[in-house]
Amino acid sequence: MTTPIRRVIISGGGTGGHIFPALSIAGALRRRYPDVDILFVGADNRMEMQRVPAAGYPIVGLPVAGFDRKRLWRNFRTLWLLLRSMRKARKTVRDFRPQIAIGVGGYCSGPTLKAAQKLGVPTLIQEQNGYPGVTNKLLGSKADAICVAYEGTERFFPADRIHLTGNPVRESLLHCALTPAQAREKLGFDPDRPLVLVVGGSLGATTVNKAIAAGVKDIVAAGAQLLWQTGKRDTELAAESTADVPGTRATQFITDMDVAYRAADIVVSRAGAGSISELQLLGKPAVLVPSPNVTEDHQRKNALALVARDAAVMVEDAAAATGLVPAVTALLADPGRREAMSRAISAMALRDSDERIVDIIEEIIDRHERK
């Protein structure tokens, strides 16, 4: 009989791309083990310190910060914060006594999983990207399992511990019962006209926002409507560019993303692993603008994996000012291509990722506690 799961630490955060998978795994654990005690470990002053408690889970914050690769002299303080974080992570793991520690990426997952490994606690890494960051590559050598979303990660991790599970996504996105026309109507748009959804992340994507601002009228002239999530940046720019344009709406944050995705005919997005997994599971034609400001240029690699299968269009960040809106209007003019892209991107989806990961967690805990 499988050993019951009683106590689990989940560590990671910094961006929605780390937080949403973490919450999805926690939700799957709770569905299977309603009494499981889950403790999150995040980074102080990052978004997980608000998002995780809002989802109903306790969280411990570490004072960890990322290394400044351009201004190396600033890293003396970063090293001091890392030492403090390692001490606090060790105390947290020792006091909580988890059966397993799960790392989903972000500054805080390094100290937490390292502490767990030193204390003999099994660890699992959930790597969202096809090209892992330095922390996960270092932790992977001693992890009991590495759950990945892309093939070919044997270059970075022990092959016998890799599990191709896909990326867990927000559960709410997968259960919208509305038709696309009903979703558009619910959002206040014309149900019979196509809708372009632009999402740049919680902070926003300035390159994308500027390109859309300059091309709002071109998108509408192509027969479409526009729902534009600006993030915290560029709200004034977006408000000005959509003020007198019917069929457009700019907002800092979209609460009902399940409805927004269902309403959309085309999605314009960065190429974070979490966003791509959502697009795959929902079968959405997409124009991807990879962020150039990420480790190892992994967003570009994520996008190229889709482009290679004709499952998405990629516009380089440097070319977005002149290339993004024409790429969108070209897709609007070609429904056949949108349908083909939808089929291609759907075929790449790995479903039930959170449940697959819980299966692996069960196996690890059972094996460890039977020793």
N, C-alpha and C positions, 0 to 999 in steps of 0.2 A: 504493500500500500504506500502511496506517495506521502511523504512527510508533510504535514500541514504547514502552510506559510503563515508565520505569526508576526515577524518584524522585518521590515525592509527599509533601507536607506536608498533614496534616489537623489543624485547630485548632478547639478548642471544648471545652465541658464545663460542669461545675458541677452538673449534674443528669443523671439517667438519660435524660431527654428529649433531651439533646444527645449524651450518650456512646453510647447504643445506635445511633442513626443513623450516627455516625462509625465505629463498629466494623463496622456492616453494610456501609458503603461500602468500608472497608478489606478486608473479607472478599471482596466482589465483585471488587475489584481483584486480590487474590491468586489467586482462582479463574481469572481470565483471564490474569494475568501472574504466575506463581508466583515469579519472581525479583525482583519489584518491591520497591524499598526504600521503606518507609513510615515517616515520622517524625511522631509526634504532638506537638503543642504545647498544653499545658494551663495551668491556673492552680495555683500552689503551694497546697498544703493543701486542695485540692478532691478530690472522689472519683475524678476521672480519673487522679490520680497513683497510685492503687491498681488501678483497674479496667483501665486500658489495659495496663500491664505484665502483669497476670494473663492478659490475652488474647494475650500474646506479642508486643507491639509496644513499641519504645522511645518514651520521652516526655521532652520538655524542659519544665520548669515555669517560668512567668513569675510575678513577684511582684505581678501586677495584682489590683486589688480593685474592687468596684462603688462607684458614687457613693452617698452618703447624701443622699437628697433632702429629708429632714426636718431633719437637723442639718448645715447647710451648712458650718459651721466645721470639721467633721471631714474635709472634702475636700482640705485642704492636703496631708495625708499621701497621700491617694488620687492626687492629681496627681503627687506625687513618685514613687509606685510606678508610675504610668502611664509616666512618662518613662524609668524604669529598664527597664520592660517593653518599651518601644519600641526601646531600644538593644539589649536582649538578643534581641528578635525579629528585628531587622535583621541582627545577627551570625549568628543561627541560619539565616535564609534565605540569606544570602550564603555561609556555609560549606557548607550542605547542597546548594545549587544545584538546587532542585526544578524539575520541568517544569511543575508546577501547584501552587497552594496552595488548599486547600478549607476553607471556614469553615462550621461547623455551629451557631454561636451560643455564647454564654457570654462572660465577660469577656475571655478571652484571644484570641478570634478577631479582635477589632478591631486590636490592635497587629500581629498576625501577618499578616493580609491587607493591612493598610496598608503594612507593610514590603515585602511581595511586590509590590504594585502600584507602589511607588516604584522597585523594582529591576527592573521590567519583566517580572516573572513573571506569567503568566496566573492569574486567580483565578476560583473558582466558589463561590457561596453556596448552602447548602442551608437554606432557611427553612421551619421546621416549622409555623408558625402562620399563620392568615389575616390577622393584624395584626402585621407585623414590628416588632422593636424598633428603637431609635434607631441602634444600631451597624450593623445590616444595611442600614438605609435609607441611611446615609451611604456605606457600602462599595459598595452596589448600583450607583451611578452609574458606577463604573469597573470593575465585575466583568464578566468575559466571559460569564457565564451565572448565572442565578438559578433554582434548582430549587425549586418550590413545591408545596404540597399542597392549596391552595385557589384557586379562581378569584377574579378581581377584584383581583389584586395589582398591576394596571397603575397603580393610584393611587400606588404607592410605588416601583416599579421601572421601568426602560426596557422598554417592551412587547416590543421585538424581541429581548430577551435572556431573557425569561421562558420556562421550560419546566415544564409541569404533569406532575410525575413522581410525586407522592405522597411519603410519608415512609418511608424504610427502617426496618424493624423487626428485632428479634432473629430470626435465621434459625431458631433452635431452636423457636420458637413455631409455625412453620408446618408442622412435619413430625411431629406426634404421631400415632402410628398407633392409639392406643387409642380405643375407643368411650367416650361419656360415662360409662356405667355402669362400664366397666373402670377409667376414670380415678378415679372416686369410690372404687372398691374399693381401688385402689393407694394412695390417700391415707388409707385407713383408715375411710372413711365407708360408710354403707349405700348400695349401688349403685342401689337402687330409689326413693330419696327425693331430691327436688330439692336442689341445693346453691346457696347464696348465697356468692359470693366477694367479699370486701371488700379493696380495695387502696388504700392512701393514700400510696404513694411510699416512698422509702428512709428518709426522716426521719419519715414518718407525717403524718397530717392530724388535728389535735386535735379539730376540730369534728366530723368524721366519726366518729372513735373514741368521743367522748362520746355521740353519738347512738346508735351501735350498742350501746355498753355499756348504755345505758338500755333498749334494745329487744331484747336478745338473746332473752328469753323469748317476746316477741311473734313473732319470726321463727320460732322452733321451734314455737310454737303454731299457726302457719300451715302447718305440715307440712314445713318445710324444715330443712336442716342449714346450718351456718355455718363457713366457712374464712375467717379474719380475719388479714390481714397488717397489723400495727399500725405498723410502722416502729420507729425507735429510741425514739420517745416513747410514753407511755401503756401500757407493757407491764404494769405492775402493775394498772392499771385494767382492762385486758382480761382478765388472769388471774383477777382477783376476780369479774368479771361472768360468766365462763364456767365457773368452778370446779365448780359443781354442776348444770350444764346439759348433758345428754347430746346428742351429735350436734353439738357445737361444738368448735372448736379455734382458739386465738389464738396467733400466732407472730410474732416480730419481722421475719422475712424468709422468703420462700418461694423455695427453690432451684429446684424443678421447676415453673416458671411455665407451661410447655407443658402439663403434666398438670393443673395447677390450672385453667387456662383451659378445657381440654377437659371437665373435670368440672363446670364451672359452668353453671347455668341462668340466673342473673342475676349481673351484675358491678356492684358499687358502686365508683365511682372518682372521682378528680379528673378534670378535663377538659383535661389537658395534651395537646398535639398528638400526642405519641408514643403515649400510652395510647389515644387515639381511633383512631389508625391501626391499632393492634393489634386493637381491638374491631371495626373495619370488616372487616379481613382475616379475622377469625375468626367474624364474624357473631354476636356476642354481644349479647343484650338488656342494656341498661345503665341504671343510675340514676346520673347525673352530678351531682357537687357541685363547681362551679367554685371554685377558690381565689380569694379576693378580694385576695390579696397578690402579684399578678403585674403586670408592666408592661402598661399600656393595657387592663387587664381582658380580656386575650386569651383566657383560659380560658372566660369566659362567652360570648364570641363563637364559640369553637370548639363549645361545647355547643349554642348556638342554631342553628348550621348543621345539626345532627342533629335537633333538636326540630322544625325547620321541615319536615322530611321524615318526621316520625313515626318516627324511627329511634332515639330515646332519650328518656328522661324526665330533666328537669332539676329539681333542688331547689337553691334559692339557699342559700349558706353560712349566711346569717342565719336561714334557716328550717329548717335541718337538724335542730335539736333536737326540733322537733315534726313535721316533715314527711318526714324521710328514711325512717324505718322504715315508716310508713303507705304510702309510695310503693312500697317493696319488697314489702310484704304484698299490696298491690293487684295487683301484677304476678304474684305467686305464685298468686293466685286466678284469673288470666286467661291460661291457656295459649295461647289464640288470639291475644291481643295480643302475647305474647312471640314467637310464630312470625312474626307480621307485622313486628314490630320487627327480628327477625333478618334477614328478607328485605330490609327497607329499608336497614339499616345495611351489609349485604353489598354492596348495589347501589352504595354510595358508595365502595367500596374501589378504590384504585389499586394494582395488583399489579406485582411485579418492579421496585419503585422503585430498588433498589440497582443493578440491571443497566441500567436506563434512564440513571441518573446516570453510570455508567461509559461508556456510549455517548457521552454528551455530553463527558465528560472526554477521550475519545479524539479527538473532533472538534476540541476546543479545542487540544490539544497538537499534533495533526497540522497544523492551520492555522497555529499559531504557529511551528512549526519549519520550515515550508515557506516562510516569509517571506524 
